[in-house]
Amino acid sequence: MKKWLAIGIALSFILNGCSTEKPESSKSNRLEAVPASQKYSQLATSQAALEKDSPIIVTVIKQNQENETLSAVSIKKIHKDTTQKLNINDQIAVLESDGTDVLLNGRPIPQDYYKKMEVGKYYRLYIRPSTSGNNYVLTNDFLSKYPTAKVAHEELLNQNGRSGKSSYEELYYTIYDNMYKK
């Protein structure tokens, strides 16, 4: 009797739980999107905080669009590089905002006003190396990219018919204006 019980348990184990095949979703080499709720626990509340939180601050020119979210840029000036891996004229890929809302402390911060970089234009970027690929990411979402050309505030962000400004939009404009005071 014990022999049949042992055989039954062994067969059950072999047939049900001993498969080494991985589920379809884990076989894919695709990068999975990070849920918006996990992107940022908090955004910078000042220019000093943005600079402190960013291991890399560079001025770049956009060369081309690699895909919907990756932009190829060439480094023209290095303001800060704690990684000590970048050089002038290096071409790197930067993951731009994907246009989805970011949850910050449980409240959505709309990203529909994010303007992607334009080919041939210069930008100051606050970035860090990506943990999921051979590219760089903005350290504080839309607060991390500023055109170096002086333009009106209305041209910096997509407004999409919204009126009024969030505190983060005001901070964006303040940091942008401070770039020209230095």
Buried (B, 14 or more C-beta within 10 A) or exposed (E): EEEEEEEEEEEEEEEEEEEEEEEEEEEEEEEEEEEBEEBBEEBBEEBEBBBEBBBBBBBBBBBEBEEEBBBBBBBBEBEEBEEEEBEEEEEBBBBBBBBBBBBBEEEEBBBEBBBBBEEEEBBBBBBBBBEEEEBBBBBBBBBBBBBBEEEEBEEBBBBEEEEEBEEBBEBBBEBBEEEEEE
